[in-house]
Amino acid sequence: MASSNVTAAPANHNKHPYHLVDPSPWPMIASLSAGLMVFGIILFAQKNIHWVLGVGVLGILASMFFWFRDIIRESRMPGVHNPIVRIGLRYGMVLFIASEVMFFVAFFWAYFHFYLYPEHVAGAAKAIWPPAGVHTFDPLGLPLLNTMILLLSGCTVTWAHHALIEGDRKGMLQGLGLTVLLGLSFSGFQFYEYAEAPFAFHGGGIYPSVFFMATGFHGFHVIVGTIFLAVCWLRARRGDFTPERHFGFEAAAWYWHFVDVVWLFLFVAVYLLGVGEIAVH
């Protein structure tokens, strides 16, 4: 038992440079929503049930909104996001992107397994990939256009970052705004591509499953990244970022470049290498 003569330190006195976050419900809600979204994907693929997937996606988007709001408020509190905490935030973002890399590795692993060993496709009459009868997209059509859009968006977000570092607020806002518009354009074209797809996600076999899971999750990441950058544009317009302190924007830029790189691998692996019988509309 501690001696009664020991004087207790004030509750608000920090003996370390780290920031202990307040209890928050959003990590738990985001995790449950992500699990619900994955379960919804299974129901959509097997039973063509949509609403569970929709609830999961809405839960993730709501968690993003409220979690972003809390972190932005926290960043404005003097002394909270000190240099040590900002280093921790950088490490956290790097580890998050590394986990996302492994997430997509799983989809590429599944795709190349059947690409290299097409005889493992259950019920296939011939050992070919894509399976016989599957009509694929022309890679030099809409997929190439979306590739150019994402590559251009990588240039505009880099322009915005350099403008911020140089104190060019107008250039930063223009670059960020263009990046958000390009992200929305990519999502719109991908939605159109899915609407015109010659195969369906549910009941279509292994190729549609791998195609929609890999490109669909990438499309979801594009939507998340677009929201991330739109929030940064609003914060930049309000004057939250300075050339010295702008990690919120930096993290969004890292995430967007990651999304760009993943798409390049998808374009080469799924669209170029996976060309079979091209659908004609």
Sequence and secondary structure as in RCSB ss.txt:
>XXXX:A:sequence
MASSNVTAAPANHNKHPYHLVDPSPWPMIASLSAGLMVFGIILFAQKNIHWVLGVGVLGILASMFFWFRDIIRES
RMPGVHNPIVRIGLRYGMVLFIASEVMFFVAFFWAYFHFYLYPEHVAGAAKAIWPPAGVHTFDPLGLPLLNTMIL
LLSGCTVTWAHHALIEGDRKGMLQGLGLTVLLGLSFSGFQFYEYAEAPFAFHGGGIYPSVFFMATGFHGFHVIVG
TIFLAVCWLRARRGDFTPERHFGFEAAAWYWHFVDVVWLFLFVAVYLLGVGEIAVH
>XXXX:A:secstr
   TTS    TT  SSS       SHHHHHHHHHHHHHHHHHHHHHH   HHHHHHHHHHHHHHHHHHHHHHHHH
TSTTTS HHHHHHHHHHHHHHHHHHHHHHHHHHHHHHHHHH GGGSTT SSS SS TT EE  TTTHHHHHHHHH
HHHHHHHHHHHHHHHTT HHHHHHHHHHHHHHHHHHHHHHHHHHHT SS STTS HHHHHHHHHHHHHHHHHHHH
HHHHHHHHHHHHHT   SS  HHHHHHHHHHHHHHHHHHHHIIIIIITT  EE   
